Amino acid sequence: MIICIDIGNTNVKYAVYSDEGLKFSFRVATDLKRTSDEYGATLSAMLSTNGVQKGEITGGIFSSVVPSLDYTIEHMLKVYLGVKPYKIEPGLKTGLKMRADNAREVGADRIVNNVSAIKKYFKGAPLVVIDFGTATTFNIINDKGEFIGGVIAPGIRGSLDSLVSGTAKLPRVEIEAPKSVIATNTVTNMQAGIVFGFVGLVEYIVKRIKKELGTVELTTVATGGFSETIARETRCIDVIDKLLTLDGLKYLYDLNAAEQA
């Protein structure tokens, strides 16, 4: 079995894959103060709960946008599972063709998402991969399967947190779409602004991408915690794939393990 870990700014996401496919996945809150032993204890408990023995994990891979946690997670995997993981970084084989100004600036999670989307959904037409995470990122794959650039916008949760913390009377609300954009109380006013505001952001950016690419044939793949919330309110998202990043990590593990075999 293989363990794949995506270290994000908000959550650390885990998935265990067997030869038959995904066995289970889970997430924990990203906490810079937690030690490798604390992360290891959580992982051990989840493995046990899902009937997996530590010795059954024979390999691992992780991506990270939180450099201060890289050693913590890598050390945890070595100590608790006896695994030396691959890390998504320059030098690791990905097969992704990038036309960005500086490929080293592209976040590990974006690289993995692009690889995964190409592997799962590329059929000769451009792709837009949207990740509704701590930031909202748009990645554009052209009709040659090349990553040509993207957009980084504020995240949904962070935008709401900023609104609440920057005002004296606005409450914290659930992020869900109200019945109408014309809202009649403070809570639904805020929900309309956040959800429909981001729907508008997504629709406009996807529209501009199509215009600049000169195409109407384009597949939009969404992932991340709020992908379903936004997708329910727009027709410009074609696919929701919550496992896009973790599946991409598994593919990259197999790719590099085969190279070293």
Accessible surface in RSA format (square Angstrom, percent):
REM  Atomic radii and reference values for relative SASA: ProtOr
REM  Chains: A
REM  Algorithm: Lee & Richards
REM  Probe-radius: 1.40
REM  Slices: 20
REM RES _ NUM      All-atoms   Total-Side   Main-Chain    Non-polar    All polar
REM                ABS   REL    ABS   REL    ABS   REL    ABS   REL    ABS   REL
RES MET A   1    50.93  26.4  26.20  17.3  24.73  58.9  28.79  24.5  22.15  29.3
RES ILE A   2    17.75  10.1  17.75  13.2   0.00   0.0  17.75  12.8   0.00   0.0
RES ILE A   3     0.03   0.0   0.03   0.0   0.00   0.0   0.03   0.0   0.00   0.0
RES CYS A   4     0.00   0.0   0.00   0.0   0.00   0.0   0.00   0.0   0.00   0.0
RES ILE A   5     0.10   0.1   0.10   0.1   0.00   0.0   0.10   0.1   0.00   0.0
RES ASP A   6     7.85   5.5   7.85   7.8   0.00   0.0   0.00   0.0   7.85   7.8
RES ILE A   7     0.30   0.2   0.00   0.0   0.30   0.7   0.00   0.0   0.30   0.8
RES GLY A   8    10.86  13.4   0.00   N/A  10.86  13.4  10.86  29.8   0.00   0.0
RES ASN A   9    87.94  60.6  63.64  61.5  24.29  58.5  12.29  29.6  75.64  73.1
RES THR A  10    74.63  53.1  64.82  65.7   9.81  23.4  57.77  77.6  16.86  25.5
RES ASN A  11    34.87  24.0  33.34  32.2   1.53   3.7   0.19   0.5  34.68  33.5
RES VAL A  12     0.00   0.0   0.00   0.0   0.00   0.0   0.00   0.0   0.00   0.0
RES LYS A  13    44.82  21.9  44.82  27.5   0.00   0.0  26.11  23.5  18.71  19.9
RES TYR A  14     0.81   0.4   0.81   0.5   0.00   0.0   0.36   0.3   0.46   0.6
RES ALA A  15     0.73   0.7   0.00   0.0   0.73   1.7   0.73   1.0   0.00   0.0
RES VAL A  16     0.12   0.1   0.12   0.1   0.00   0.0   0.12   0.1   0.00   0.0
RES TYR A  17    10.19   4.8   9.58   5.4   0.62   1.6   9.58   7.2   0.62   0.8
RES SER A  18    23.23  19.6  17.15  22.9   6.08  14.0  13.24  28.2  10.00  14.0
RES ASP A  19   151.32 106.0 110.71 110.2  40.61  96.0  32.18  75.7 119.14 118.8
RES GLU A  20   159.16  91.4 118.89  89.9  40.27  95.9  74.96 145.0  84.19  68.7
RES GLY A  21    29.16  36.0   0.00   N/A  29.16  36.0  28.29  77.6   0.87   1.9
RES LEU A  22    71.89  40.0  37.75  27.0  34.14  85.8  37.75  26.5  34.14  91.9
RES LYS A  23    93.90  45.8  63.28  38.8  30.62  72.9  18.77  16.9  75.14  80.0
RES PHE A  24    20.32  10.2  13.76   8.5   6.56  17.1  20.32  12.3   0.00   0.0
RES SER A  25    50.58  42.7  26.02  34.7  24.56  56.6   2.37   5.0  48.21  67.5
RES PHE A  26    28.32  14.2  13.72   8.5  14.60  38.0  26.54  16.1   1.78   5.1
RES ARG A  27   122.49  51.4 100.73  51.3  21.77  51.8  42.36  57.9  80.13  48.6
RES VAL A  28    24.17  15.9  17.66  16.0   6.50  15.7  24.17  21.0   0.00   0.0
RES ALA A  29    68.95  63.4  59.00  91.0   9.95  22.6  59.10  83.2   9.85  26.1
RES THR A  30    27.10  19.3   4.41   4.5  22.69  54.1   4.41   5.9  22.69  34.3
RES ASP A  31    56.07  39.3  52.34  52.1   3.74   8.8  13.90  32.7  42.17  42.1
RES LEU A  32   112.61  62.7  86.46  61.9  26.15  65.7  86.59  60.8  26.01  70.0
RES LYS A  33   187.58  91.5 161.76  99.2  25.83  61.5 111.76 100.6  75.82  80.8
RES ARG A  34    52.57  22.1  46.99  24.0   5.58  13.3  17.73  24.2  34.84  21.1
RES THR A  35    72.83  51.8  67.24  68.2   5.59  13.3  69.77  93.7   3.06   4.6
RES SER A  36    19.52  16.5  16.67  22.2   2.85   6.6   3.00   6.4  16.52  23.1
RES ASP A  37    83.45  58.5  81.64  81.3   1.81   4.3  22.38  52.7  61.07  60.9
RES GLU A  38    82.41  47.3  77.94  59.0   4.46  10.6  31.79  61.5  50.62  41.3
RES TYR A  39     0.19   0.1   0.14   0.1   0.04   0.1   0.14   0.1   0.04   0.1
RES GLY A  40     0.00   0.0   0.00   N/A   0.00   0.0   0.00   0.0   0.00   0.0
RES ALA A  41    59.35  54.6  49.39  76.2   9.96  22.7  54.03  76.1   5.33  14.1
RES THR A  42    36.33  25.8  30.10  30.5   6.23  14.9  24.05  32.3  12.28  18.6
RES LEU A  43     0.93   0.5   0.57   0.4   0.36   0.9   0.61   0.4   0.32   0.9
RES SER A  44    25.18  21.3  20.33  27.1   4.85  11.2  19.47  41.5   5.70   8.0
RES ALA A  45    56.60  52.0  46.77  72.2   9.83  22.4  55.24  77.8   1.36   3.6
RES MET A  46    55.27  28.6  55.27  36.6   0.00   0.0  26.23  22.3  29.03  38.5
RES LEU A  47     1.25   0.7   1.25   0.9   0.00   0.0   1.25   0.9   0.00   0.0
RES SER A  48    83.95  70.9  63.90  85.3  20.05  46.2  31.28  66.6  52.67  73.8
RES THR A  49   110.28  78.4  74.55  75.6  35.73  85.2  61.41  82.5  48.87  73.9
RES ASN A  50    53.76  37.1  33.24  32.1  20.52  49.4  10.23  24.6  43.53  42.1
RES GLY A  51    58.47  72.1   0.00   N/A  58.47  72.1  34.93  95.9  23.54  52.7
RES VAL A  52     4.65   3.1   0.00   0.0   4.65  11.2   0.00   0.0   4.65  12.6
RES GLN A  53   127.26  71.2 125.16  91.5   2.10   5.0  41.97  89.3  85.29  64.7
RES LYS A  54    88.47  43.2  83.80  51.4   4.67  11.1  52.03  46.8  36.44  38.8
RES GLY A  55    71.30  87.9   0.00   N/A  71.30  87.9  43.90 120.5  27.40  61.4
RES GLU A  56    71.19  40.9  61.47  46.5   9.73  23.2  34.66  67.0  36.53  29.8
RES ILE A  57     6.03   3.4   0.00   0.0   6.03  14.5   0.00   0.0   6.03  16.4
RES THR A  58   102.38  72.8  70.59  71.6  31.79  75.8  64.09  86.1  38.29  57.9
RES GLY A  59     4.84   6.0   0.00   N/A   4.84   6.0   4.84  13.3   0.00   0.0
RES GLY A  60     0.78   1.0   0.00   N/A   0.78   1.0   0.00   0.0   0.78   1.8
RES ILE A  61     0.18   0.1   0.00   0.0   0.18   0.4   0.00   0.0   0.18   0.5
RES PHE A  62     0.05   0.0   0.05   0.0   0.00   0.0   0.05   0.0   0.00   0.0
RES SER A  63     0.05   0.0   0.05   0.1   0.00   0.0   0.03   0.1   0.01   0.0
RES SER A  64    18.89  16.0   0.95   1.3  17.94  41.3   1.20   2.5  17.69  24.8
RES VAL A  65    46.68  30.7  24.93  22.6  21.75  52.4  31.83  27.7  14.85  40.3
RES VAL A  66    13.72   9.0  12.55  11.4   1.17   2.8  13.72  11.9   0.00   0.0
RES PRO A  67   108.51  79.1  96.69  88.1  11.82  43.0  97.28  80.3  11.23  69.8
RES SER A  68    79.96  67.6  47.99  64.0  31.98  73.7  56.68 120.7  23.28  32.6
RES LEU A  69     1.30   0.7   1.30   0.9   0.00   0.0   1.30   0.9   0.00   0.0
RES ASP A  70    18.17  12.7  18.17  18.1   0.00   0.0   9.86  23.2   8.31   8.3
RES TYR A  71   156.75  73.2 153.06  87.1   3.69   9.6 125.36  94.2  31.39  38.7
RES THR A  72    21.69  15.4  20.15  20.4   1.54   3.7   2.46   3.3  19.23  29.1
RES ILE A  73     0.00   0.0   0.00   0.0   0.00   0.0   0.00   0.0   0.00   0.0
RES GLU A  74    43.16  24.8  43.16  32.7   0.00   0.0   3.86   7.5  39.30  32.1
RES HIS A  75    63.01  34.4  61.48  42.7   1.53   3.9  33.67  34.7  29.34  34.1
RES MET A  76     0.10   0.1   0.00   0.0   0.10   0.2   0.10   0.1   0.00   0.0
RES LEU A  77     0.13   0.1   0.13   0.1   0.00   0.0   0.13   0.1   0.00   0.0
RES LYS A  78    92.13  44.9  79.93  49.0  12.19  29.0  39.44  35.5  52.69  56.1
RES VAL A  79    89.64  59.0  58.45  52.9  31.20  75.2  64.62  56.1  25.02  67.9
RES TYR A  80    52.08  24.3  41.57  23.7  10.51  27.3  27.19  20.4  24.88  30.7
RES LEU A  81    17.14   9.5   0.70   0.5  16.43  41.3   4.60   3.2  12.53  33.7
RES GLY A  82    67.72  83.5   0.00   N/A  67.72  83.5  32.43  89.0  35.29  79.0
RES VAL A  83     7.88   5.2   4.19   3.8   3.69   8.9   7.88   6.8   0.00   0.0
RES LYS A  84   167.29  81.6 139.66  85.7  27.63  65.8  81.61  73.5  85.69  91.3
RES PRO A  85    10.85   7.9   0.00   0.0  10.85  39.4   0.35   0.3  10.50  65.3
RES TYR A  86    41.90  19.6  38.01  21.6   3.89  10.1  33.31  25.0   8.59  10.6
RES LYS A  87    60.29  29.4  55.47  34.0   4.82  11.5  22.09  19.9  38.19  40.7
RES ILE A  88     9.69   5.5   2.59   1.9   7.10  17.1   2.59   1.9   7.10  19.3
RES GLU A  89    87.12  50.0  74.66  56.5  12.46  29.7  21.81  42.2  65.31  53.3
RES PRO A  90    83.49  60.8  53.39  48.7  30.10 109.4  65.32  53.9  18.17 113.0
RES GLY A  91    86.33 106.5   0.00   N/A  86.33 106.5  43.19 118.5  43.14  96.6
RES LEU A  92    31.66  17.6  15.55  11.1  16.11  40.5  19.01  13.4  12.65  34.0
RES LYS A  93    93.12  45.4  83.67  51.3   9.46  22.5  62.05  55.8  31.07  33.1
RES THR A  94    27.35  19.4  21.24  21.5   6.11  14.6   8.42  11.3  18.92  28.6
RES GLY A  95    64.34  79.3   0.00   N/A  64.34  79.3  36.58 100.4  27.76  62.2
RES LEU A  96    22.42  12.5   0.49   0.3  21.93  55.1   3.62   2.5  18.80  50.6
RES LYS A  97   135.33  66.0 129.19  79.3   6.14  14.6  80.00  72.0  55.33  58.9
RES MET A  98    58.82  30.5  25.94  17.2  32.88  78.3  25.94  22.1  32.88  43.6
RES ARG A  99   148.03  62.2 121.05  61.7  26.98  64.2  42.74  58.4 105.28  63.8
RES ALA A 100    32.59  30.0  12.08  18.6  20.52  46.7  17.03  24.0  15.56  41.2
RES ASP A 101   161.57 113.2 117.48 116.9  44.08 104.2  42.86 100.9 118.70 118.4
RES ASN A 102    66.63  46.0  59.81  57.8   6.83  16.4  17.29  41.6  49.34  47.7
RES ALA A 103    42.57  39.1  34.54  53.3   8.04  18.3  34.67  48.8   7.90  20.9
RES ARG A 104   183.34  77.0 152.96  78.0  30.38  72.3  57.76  78.9 125.58  76.1
RES GLU A 105   138.89  79.7 106.06  80.2  32.83  78.2  41.48  80.2  97.42  79.5
RES VAL A 106    18.69  12.3   8.24   7.5  10.46  25.2  10.66   9.3   8.03  21.8
RES GLY A 107    23.70  29.2   0.00   N/A  23.70  29.2  20.79  57.1   2.91   6.5
RES ALA A 108    12.77  11.7   7.24  11.2   5.53  12.6   8.18  11.5   4.59  12.2
RES ASP A 109    32.87  23.0  32.87  32.7   0.00   0.0   5.22  12.3  27.66  27.6
RES ARG A 110    26.34  11.1  26.34  13.4   0.00   0.0   7.33  10.0  19.01  11.5
RES ILE A 111    22.37  12.7  22.37  16.7   0.00   0.0  22.37  16.1   0.00   0.0
RES VAL A 112     0.00   0.0   0.00   0.0   0.00   0.0   0.00   0.0   0.00   0.0
RES ASN A 113     0.46   0.3   0.46   0.4   0.00   0.0   0.00   0.0   0.46   0.4
RES ASN A 114     0.00   0.0   0.00   0.0   0.00   0.0   0.00   0.0   0.00   0.0
RES VAL A 115     7.95   5.2   5.23   4.7   2.72   6.5   6.72   5.8   1.23   3.3
RES SER A 116     1.95   1.6   0.79   1.1   1.16   2.7   1.16   2.5   0.79   1.1
RES ALA A 117     0.00   0.0   0.00   0.0   0.00   0.0   0.00   0.0   0.00   0.0
RES ILE A 118    42.90  24.4  37.40  27.9   5.50  13.3  37.40  26.9   5.50  14.9
RES LYS A 119   131.65  64.2 100.27  61.5  31.38  74.7  58.42  52.6  73.22  78.0
RES LYS A 120    81.70  39.9  51.03  31.3  30.68  73.0  49.39  44.5  32.32  34.4
RES TYR A 121    49.83  23.3  43.48  24.7   6.34  16.5  33.41  25.1  16.42  20.2
RES PHE A 122    57.55  28.8  35.93  22.3  21.62  56.3  35.93  21.8  21.62  61.9
RES LYS A 123   189.07  92.2 148.94  91.4  40.14  95.6 102.84  92.6  86.23  91.9
RES GLY A 124    43.31  53.4   0.00   N/A  43.31  53.4  24.63  67.6  18.68  41.8
RES ALA A 125    16.50  15.2  13.89  21.4   2.61   5.9  15.64  22.0   0.87   2.3
RES PRO A 126    11.79   8.6  11.72  10.7   0.07   0.3  11.72   9.7   0.07   0.5
RES LEU A 127     1.63   0.9   1.63   1.2   0.00   0.0   1.63   1.1   0.00   0.0
RES VAL A 128     0.00   0.0   0.00   0.0   0.00   0.0   0.00   0.0   0.00   0.0
RES VAL A 129     0.00   0.0   0.00   0.0   0.00   0.0   0.00   0.0   0.00   0.0
RES ILE A 130     0.00   0.0   0.00   0.0   0.00   0.0   0.00   0.0   0.00   0.0
RES ASP A 131    20.97  14.7  20.97  20.9   0.00   0.0   2.09   4.9  18.88  18.8
RES PHE A 132     1.62   0.8   0.27   0.2   1.36   3.5   1.02   0.6   0.60   1.7
RES GLY A 133    31.13  38.4   0.00   N/A  31.13  38.4  27.11  74.4   4.03   9.0
RES THR A 134    67.60  48.1  48.06  48.7  19.54  46.6  50.10  67.3  17.50  26.5
RES ALA A 135    37.97  34.9  31.55  48.7   6.42  14.6  31.88  44.9   6.09  16.1
RES THR A 136     0.10   0.1   0.10   0.1   0.00   0.0   0.00   0.0   0.10   0.1
RES THR A 137    13.26   9.4  13.26  13.4   0.00   0.0  11.53  15.5   1.73   2.6
RES PHE A 138     0.00   0.0   0.00   0.0   0.00   0.0   0.00   0.0   0.00   0.0
RES ASN A 139     0.00   0.0   0.00   0.0   0.00   0.0   0.00   0.0   0.00   0.0
RES ILE A 140    12.85   7.3  12.85   9.6   0.00   0.0  12.85   9.3   0.00   0.0
RES ILE A 141     0.00   0.0   0.00   0.0   0.00   0.0   0.00   0.0   0.00   0.0
RES ASN A 142    14.44  10.0  14.44  14.0   0.00   0.0   9.02  21.7   5.42   5.2
RES ASP A 143    82.84  58.0  69.41  69.1  13.43  31.8  11.56  27.2  71.28  71.1
RES LYS A 144   151.29  73.8 125.69  77.1  25.60  61.0  77.28  69.6  74.01  78.8
RES GLY A 145    11.72  14.5   0.00   N/A  11.72  14.5   4.28  11.7   7.44  16.7
RES GLU A 146    31.03  17.8  31.03  23.5   0.00   0.0   0.38   0.7  30.65  25.0
RES PHE A 147     3.87   1.9   3.87   2.4   0.00   0.0   3.87   2.3   0.00   0.0
RES ILE A 148    51.59  29.4  29.90  22.3  21.69  52.3  29.90  21.5  21.69  58.9
RES GLY A 149    20.11  24.8   0.00   N/A  20.11  24.8  20.11  55.2   0.00   0.0
RES GLY A 150    40.94  50.5   0.00   N/A  40.94  50.5   1.97   5.4  38.96  87.3
RES VAL A 151    49.37  32.5  44.16  40.0   5.21  12.5  49.27  42.8   0.10   0.3
RES ILE A 152   119.89  68.2  88.72  66.1  31.17  75.1  88.72  63.9  31.17  84.6
RES ALA A 153    10.98  10.1   5.83   9.0   5.16  11.7  10.30  14.5   0.68   1.8
RES PRO A 154    90.82  66.2  78.68  71.7  12.14  44.1  90.06  74.4   0.75   4.7
RES GLY A 155     3.89   4.8   0.00   N/A   3.89   4.8   0.19   0.5   3.70   8.3
RES ILE A 156     1.48   0.8   0.93   0.7   0.55   1.3   0.93   0.7   0.55   1.5
RES ARG A 157   103.73  43.6 103.49  52.8   0.24   0.6  39.31  53.7  64.42  39.0
RES GLY A 158    37.30  46.0   0.00   N/A  37.30  46.0  29.65  81.4   7.65  17.1
RES SER A 159    30.71  25.9  18.39  24.5  12.32  28.4  19.86  42.3  10.84  15.2
RES LEU A 160     0.09   0.1   0.09   0.1   0.00   0.0   0.09   0.1   0.00   0.0
RES ASP A 161    50.47  35.4  49.89  49.7   0.58   1.4  23.19  54.6  27.28  27.2
RES SER A 162    73.63  62.2  63.05  84.1  10.58  24.4  30.03  63.9  43.60  61.1
RES LEU A 163    65.71  36.6  58.67  42.0   7.04  17.7  65.01  45.7   0.70   1.9
RES VAL A 164    23.02  15.1  19.06  17.3   3.96   9.6  19.06  16.6   3.96  10.8
RES SER A 165    93.78  79.2  55.16  73.6  38.62  89.0  48.98 104.3  44.80  62.8
RES GLY A 166    64.87  80.0   0.00   N/A  64.87  80.0  33.28  91.3  31.59  70.7
RES THR A 167    58.73  41.8  37.91  38.4  20.82  49.6  46.44  62.4  12.29  18.6
RES ALA A 168   109.13 100.3  60.75  93.8  48.38 110.1  70.65  99.5  38.48 101.9
RES LYS A 169   188.08  91.8 159.79  98.0  28.29  67.4 109.80  98.8  78.28  83.4
RES LEU A 170    55.06  30.7  46.58  33.3   8.48  21.3  46.58  32.7   8.48  22.8
RES PRO A 171    53.94  39.3  44.23  40.3   9.71  35.3  53.94  44.5   0.00   0.0
RES ARG A 172   141.48  59.4 114.20  58.2  27.28  64.9  60.53  82.7  80.94  49.1
RES VAL A 173    14.19   9.3   3.28   3.0  10.90  26.3  11.60  10.1   2.58   7.0
RES GLU A 174   130.54  74.9 125.36  94.8   5.18  12.3  44.46  86.0  86.08  70.3
RES ILE A 175    19.04  10.8   1.69   1.3  17.35  41.8   3.08   2.2  15.97  43.3
RES GLU A 176    94.31  54.1  93.97  71.1   0.34   0.8  22.21  43.0  72.10  58.9
RES ALA A 177    34.92  32.1   9.39  14.5  25.52  58.1   9.39  13.2  25.52  67.6
RES PRO A 178    17.96  13.1   2.50   2.3  15.46  56.2  11.36   9.4   6.60  41.0
RES LYS A 179   220.81 107.7 177.38 108.8  43.43 103.4 128.73 115.9  92.09  98.1
RES SER A 180    52.94  44.7  44.43  59.3   8.51  19.6  36.51  77.7  16.44  23.0
RES VAL A 181   100.16  65.9  84.11  76.1  16.05  38.7  84.11  73.1  16.05  43.5
RES ILE A 182   141.46  80.5 130.79  97.4  10.67  25.7 135.18  97.3   6.28  17.0
RES ALA A 183    24.44  22.5   1.11   1.7  23.34  53.1   5.00   7.0  19.44  51.5
RES THR A 184   127.93  91.0  90.39  91.6  37.54  89.5  74.53 100.1  53.40  80.7
RES ASN A 185    77.33  53.3  67.72  65.4   9.60  23.1  41.98 101.0  35.35  34.2
RES THR A 186    68.08  48.4  58.77  59.6   9.32  22.2  25.78  34.6  42.31  64.0
RES VAL A 187    65.26  42.9  64.94  58.8   0.32   0.8  64.94  56.4   0.32   0.9
RES THR A 188    34.21  24.3  34.21  34.7   0.00   0.0  33.95  45.6   0.26   0.4
RES ASN A 189    79.08  54.5  67.14  64.9  11.94  28.7  18.85  45.4  60.23  58.2
RES MET A 190    11.61   6.0   6.36   4.2   5.26  12.5  11.26   9.6   0.35   0.5
RES GLN A 191    11.83   6.6  10.96   8.0   0.87   2.1   0.92   1.9  10.91   8.3
RES ALA A 192     7.40   6.8   5.63   8.7   1.77   4.0   5.97   8.4   1.43   3.8
RES GLY A 193    49.49  61.0   0.00   N/A  49.49  61.0  38.73 106.3  10.76  24.1
RES ILE A 194    16.11   9.2  15.13  11.3   0.98   2.4  15.87  11.4   0.24   0.7
RES VAL A 195     0.14   0.1   0.05   0.0   0.09   0.2   0.14   0.1   0.00   0.0
RES PHE A 196    47.56  23.8  38.76  24.0   8.80  22.9  39.15  23.7   8.41  24.1
RES GLY A 197    41.67  51.4   0.00   N/A  41.67  51.4  31.53  86.5  10.14  22.7
RES PHE A 198    16.80   8.4  16.48  10.2   0.32   0.8  16.80  10.2   0.00   0.0
RES VAL A 199    11.80   7.8  11.80  10.7   0.00   0.0  11.80  10.3   0.00   0.0
RES GLY A 200    34.40  42.4   0.00   N/A  34.40  42.4  30.62  84.0   3.78   8.5
RES LEU A 201    52.24  29.1  41.40  29.6  10.84  27.3  50.44  35.4   1.80   4.8
RES VAL A 202     0.00   0.0   0.00   0.0   0.00   0.0   0.00   0.0   0.00   0.0
RES GLU A 203    73.53  42.2  68.54  51.9   4.99  11.9  21.72  42.0  51.80  42.3
RES TYR A 204   122.18  57.0 118.84  67.6   3.33   8.7  97.53  73.3  24.64  30.4
RES ILE A 205    28.52  16.2  28.07  20.9   0.46   1.1  28.52  20.5   0.00   0.0
RES VAL A 206     3.02   2.0   3.02   2.7   0.00   0.0   3.02   2.6   0.00   0.0
RES LYS A 207   144.14  70.3 139.64  85.7   4.50  10.7  85.62  77.1  58.52  62.3
RES ARG A 208   105.34  44.2 105.21  53.6   0.13   0.3  25.34  34.6  80.00  48.5
RES ILE A 209    15.88   9.0  13.13   9.8   2.75   6.6  15.80  11.4   0.08   0.2
RES LYS A 210    67.14  32.8  66.01  40.5   1.13   2.7  21.45  19.3  45.69  48.7
RES LYS A 211   161.21  78.6 136.81  83.9  24.40  58.1  92.10  82.9  69.12  73.6
RES GLU A 212   131.19  75.3  93.45  70.7  37.73  89.8  41.84  80.9  89.35  73.0
RES LEU A 213    55.11  30.7  25.47  18.2  29.63  74.5  28.55  20.0  26.56  71.5
RES GLY A 214    67.82  83.6   0.00   N/A  67.82  83.6  34.71  95.3  33.11  74.2
RES THR A 215    33.87  24.1  21.51  21.8  12.36  29.5  19.90  26.7  13.98  21.1
RES VAL A 216   136.91  90.1 121.71 110.2  15.20  36.6 121.71 105.7  15.20  41.2
RES GLU A 217   122.37  70.3 116.42  88.1   5.95  14.2  45.28  87.6  77.08  62.9
RES LEU A 218    19.09  10.6   0.38   0.3  18.71  47.0   0.92   0.6  18.17  48.9
RES THR A 219    41.38  29.4  41.11  41.7   0.27   0.6  10.88  14.6  30.50  46.1
RES THR A 220     1.18   0.8   1.18   1.2   0.00   0.0   0.00   0.0   1.18   1.8
RES VAL A 221     0.00   0.0   0.00   0.0   0.00   0.0   0.00   0.0   0.00   0.0
RES ALA A 222     0.00   0.0   0.00   0.0   0.00   0.0   0.00   0.0   0.00   0.0
RES THR A 223     5.07   3.6   5.07   5.1   0.00   0.0   1.71   2.3   3.36   5.1
RES GLY A 224    16.59  20.5   0.00   N/A  16.59  20.5  15.78  43.3   0.81   1.8
RES GLY A 225    46.18  57.0   0.00   N/A  46.18  57.0  23.08  63.3  23.10  51.7
RES PHE A 226    36.05  18.0  36.05  22.3   0.00   0.0  36.05  21.9   0.00   0.0
RES SER A 227     0.00   0.0   0.00   0.0   0.00   0.0   0.00   0.0   0.00   0.0
RES GLU A 228    77.73  44.6  77.69  58.8   0.04   0.1  10.68  20.7  67.05  54.7
RES THR A 229    16.13  11.5  15.18  15.4   0.96   2.3   1.30   1.7  14.83  22.4
RES ILE A 230     0.25   0.1   0.25   0.2   0.00   0.0   0.25   0.2   0.00   0.0
RES ALA A 231    16.87  15.5   6.69  10.3  10.18  23.2   6.88   9.7   9.99  26.5
RES ARG A 232   170.36  71.5 133.27  67.9  37.09  88.3  69.63  95.2 100.73  61.0
RES GLU A 233    68.11  39.1  43.89  33.2  24.23  57.7   6.29  12.2  61.82  50.5
RES THR A 234    16.31  11.6   0.52   0.5  15.79  37.6   5.77   7.8  10.54  15.9
RES ARG A 235   236.79  99.4 210.30 107.2  26.49  63.1  86.58 118.3 150.21  91.0
RES CYS A 236    27.62  20.9  16.06  17.9  11.55  27.2  25.17  63.8   2.45   2.6
RES ILE A 237    18.45  10.5   0.61   0.5  17.85  43.0   0.61   0.4  17.85  48.4
RES ASP A 238    84.43  59.1  49.33  49.1  35.10  83.0  20.75  48.8  63.68  63.5
RES VAL A 239    40.46  26.6  36.11  32.7   4.34  10.5  40.39  35.1   0.07   0.2
RES ILE A 240    71.43  40.7  43.04  32.1  28.39  68.4  43.04  31.0  28.39  77.0
RES ASP A 241    12.94   9.1   9.14   9.1   3.80   9.0   6.50  15.3   6.45   6.4
RES LYS A 242    92.82  45.3  70.63  43.3  22.20  52.8  41.04  36.9  51.78  55.2
RES LEU A 243    54.76  30.5  54.15  38.7   0.61   1.5  54.25  38.1   0.51   1.4
RES LEU A 244     0.00   0.0   0.00   0.0   0.00   0.0   0.00   0.0   0.00   0.0
RES THR A 245    10.61   7.5  10.46  10.6   0.15   0.4   4.17   5.6   6.44   9.7
RES LEU A 246     9.33   5.2   9.14   6.5   0.19   0.5   9.14   6.4   0.19   0.5
RES ASP A 247    35.34  24.8  29.49  29.3   5.85  13.8  11.84  27.9  23.50  23.4
RES GLY A 248     0.39   0.5   0.00   N/A   0.39   0.5   0.39   1.1   0.00   0.0
RES LEU A 249     0.00   0.0   0.00   0.0   0.00   0.0   0.00   0.0   0.00   0.0
RES LYS A 250    42.17  20.6  42.17  25.9   0.00   0.0  16.99  15.3  25.18  26.8
RES TYR A 251    67.64  31.6  63.99  36.4   3.65   9.5  35.47  26.7  32.17  39.7
RES LEU A 252     0.00   0.0   0.00   0.0   0.00   0.0   0.00   0.0   0.00   0.0
RES TYR A 253    31.95  14.9  31.95  18.2   0.00   0.0  10.19   7.7  21.75  26.8
RES ASP A 254    62.02  43.4  55.98  55.7   6.04  14.3  27.34  64.3  34.69  34.6
RES LEU A 255    40.29  22.4  33.97  24.3   6.32  15.9  39.58  27.8   0.71   1.9
RES ASN A 256     8.77   6.1   8.57   8.3   0.21   0.5   0.44   1.1   8.34   8.1
RES ALA A 257    31.91  29.3  24.93  38.5   6.98  15.9  26.65  37.5   5.26  13.9
RES ALA A 258    72.07  66.3  49.53  76.4  22.55  51.3  56.12  79.0  15.95  42.3
RES GLU A 259   107.87  61.9  75.98  57.5  31.88  75.9  17.64  34.1  90.23  73.7
RES GLN A 260   134.99  75.5  99.12  72.4  35.87  85.4  41.25  87.8  93.74  71.1
RES ALA A 261   120.03 110.4  47.66  73.5  72.37 164.6  86.44 121.7  33.60  89.0
END  Absolute sums over single chains surface
CHAIN  1 A    13161.5       9763.0       3398.5       7043.3       6118.2
END  Absolute sums over all chains
TOTAL         13161.5       9763.0       3398.5       7043.3       6118.2
